[in-house]
Amino acid sequence: MRKPFAFALMLAATMGLAACDKASEDKAQDAQQHAEQAQEKMGEAQDKMNDAAKENAEAAKDQAEAQQKAAEEAADEAAPATPAPGTAPSEPAKQ
């Protein structure tokens, strides 16, 4: 009586362990898929960061050009108007 009971118990334990093994393979495959998806998302995020950096560089360049033009316009307005060469000044010089 003890021997058939022991064999049945060992058979049940073996079957139980064999059934659990399949789930761990599924989990490993799921983990691999999630790792691949995470890698793809990281690549997409890196691309977006590169695009944002390019846009920031272009914006900084445009801003520098605008500041340079504003400075040139301010310098032109601040410079006194000089008469063209060969023309008489508008006011006669006092002696």
CNS distance restraints for C-alpha pairs under 8 A (distance, minus, plus):
assign (resid   1 and name CA) (resid   5 and name CA) 6.33 0.50 0.50
assign (resid   2 and name CA) (resid   6 and name CA) 6.04 0.50 0.50
assign (resid   3 and name CA) (resid   7 and name CA) 6.19 0.50 0.50
assign (resid   4 and name CA) (resid   8 and name CA) 6.07 0.50 0.50
assign (resid   5 and name CA) (resid   9 and name CA) 6.11 0.50 0.50
assign (resid   6 and name CA) (resid  10 and name CA) 6.12 0.50 0.50
assign (resid   7 and name CA) (resid  11 and name CA) 6.02 0.50 0.50
assign (resid   8 and name CA) (resid  12 and name CA) 6.10 0.50 0.50
assign (resid   9 and name CA) (resid  13 and name CA) 6.21 0.50 0.50
assign (resid  10 and name CA) (resid  14 and name CA) 6.07 0.50 0.50
assign (resid  11 and name CA) (resid  15 and name CA) 6.14 0.50 0.50
assign (resid  12 and name CA) (resid  16 and name CA) 6.10 0.50 0.50
assign (resid  13 and name CA) (resid  17 and name CA) 6.23 0.50 0.50
assign (resid  14 and name CA) (resid  18 and name CA) 6.13 0.50 0.50
assign (resid  15 and name CA) (resid  19 and name CA) 6.15 0.50 0.50
assign (resid  16 and name CA) (resid  20 and name CA) 6.48 0.50 0.50
assign (resid  17 and name CA) (resid  21 and name CA) 6.45 0.50 0.50
assign (resid  18 and name CA) (resid  22 and name CA) 7.32 0.50 0.50
assign (resid  19 and name CA) (resid  23 and name CA) 7.57 0.50 0.50
assign (resid  20 and name CA) (resid  24 and name CA) 6.86 0.50 0.50
assign (resid  21 and name CA) (resid  25 and name CA) 6.69 0.50 0.50
assign (resid  22 and name CA) (resid  26 and name CA) 6.43 0.50 0.50
assign (resid  23 and name CA) (resid  27 and name CA) 6.18 0.50 0.50
assign (resid  24 and name CA) (resid  28 and name CA) 6.18 0.50 0.50
assign (resid  25 and name CA) (resid  29 and name CA) 6.30 0.50 0.50
assign (resid  26 and name CA) (resid  30 and name CA) 6.14 0.50 0.50
assign (resid  27 and name CA) (resid  31 and name CA) 6.04 0.50 0.50
assign (resid  28 and name CA) (resid  32 and name CA) 6.21 0.50 0.50
assign (resid  29 and name CA) (resid  33 and name CA) 6.26 0.50 0.50
assign (resid  30 and name CA) (resid  34 and name CA) 6.16 0.50 0.50
assign (resid  31 and name CA) (resid  35 and name CA) 6.11 0.50 0.50
assign (resid  32 and name CA) (resid  36 and name CA) 6.27 0.50 0.50
assign (resid  33 and name CA) (resid  37 and name CA) 6.20 0.50 0.50
assign (resid  34 and name CA) (resid  38 and name CA) 6.05 0.50 0.50
assign (resid  35 and name CA) (resid  39 and name CA) 6.18 0.50 0.50
assign (resid  36 and name CA) (resid  40 and name CA) 6.29 0.50 0.50
assign (resid  37 and name CA) (resid  41 and name CA) 6.20 0.50 0.50
assign (resid  38 and name CA) (resid  42 and name CA) 6.14 0.50 0.50
assign (resid  39 and name CA) (resid  43 and name CA) 6.30 0.50 0.50
assign (resid  40 and name CA) (resid  44 and name CA) 6.28 0.50 0.50
assign (resid  41 and name CA) (resid  45 and name CA) 6.09 0.50 0.50
assign (resid  42 and name CA) (resid  46 and name CA) 6.12 0.50 0.50
assign (resid  43 and name CA) (resid  47 and name CA) 6.26 0.50 0.50
assign (resid  44 and name CA) (resid  48 and name CA) 6.28 0.50 0.50
assign (resid  45 and name CA) (resid  49 and name CA) 6.20 0.50 0.50
assign (resid  46 and name CA) (resid  50 and name CA) 6.20 0.50 0.50
assign (resid  47 and name CA) (resid  51 and name CA) 6.24 0.50 0.50
assign (resid  48 and name CA) (resid  52 and name CA) 6.14 0.50 0.50
assign (resid  49 and name CA) (resid  53 and name CA) 6.14 0.50 0.50
assign (resid  50 and name CA) (resid  54 and name CA) 6.28 0.50 0.50
assign (resid  51 and name CA) (resid  55 and name CA) 6.26 0.50 0.50
assign (resid  52 and name CA) (resid  56 and name CA) 6.14 0.50 0.50
assign (resid  53 and name CA) (resid  57 and name CA) 6.18 0.50 0.50
assign (resid  54 and name CA) (resid  58 and name CA) 6.23 0.50 0.50
assign (resid  55 and name CA) (resid  59 and name CA) 6.08 0.50 0.50
assign (resid  56 and name CA) (resid  60 and name CA) 6.11 0.50 0.50
assign (resid  57 and name CA) (resid  61 and name CA) 6.19 0.50 0.50
assign (resid  58 and name CA) (resid  62 and name CA) 6.14 0.50 0.50
assign (resid  59 and name CA) (resid  63 and name CA) 6.05 0.50 0.50
assign (resid  60 and name CA) (resid  64 and name CA) 6.12 0.50 0.50
assign (resid  61 and name CA) (resid  65 and name CA) 6.26 0.50 0.50
assign (resid  62 and name CA) (resid  66 and name CA) 6.17 0.50 0.50
assign (resid  63 and name CA) (resid  67 and name CA) 6.16 0.50 0.50
assign (resid  64 and name CA) (resid  68 and name CA) 6.14 0.50 0.50
assign (resid  65 and name CA) (resid  69 and name CA) 6.20 0.50 0.50
assign (resid  66 and name CA) (resid  70 and name CA) 6.13 0.50 0.50
assign (resid  67 and name CA) (resid  71 and name CA) 6.09 0.50 0.50
assign (resid  68 and name CA) (resid  72 and name CA) 6.20 0.50 0.50
assign (resid  69 and name CA) (resid  73 and name CA) 6.14 0.50 0.50
assign (resid  70 and name CA) (resid  74 and name CA) 6.09 0.50 0.50
assign (resid  71 and name CA) (resid  75 and name CA) 6.11 0.50 0.50
assign (resid  72 and name CA) (resid  76 and name CA) 6.15 0.50 0.50
assign (resid  73 and name CA) (resid  77 and name CA) 6.23 0.50 0.50
assign (resid  74 and name CA) (resid  78 and name CA) 6.10 0.50 0.50
assign (resid  75 and name CA) (resid  79 and name CA) 6.11 0.50 0.50
assign (resid  83 and name CA) (resid  87 and name CA) 6.70 0.50 0.50
assign (resid  83 and name CA) (resid  88 and name CA) 7.80 0.50 0.50
assign (resid  83 and name CA) (resid  89 and name CA) 6.71 0.50 0.50
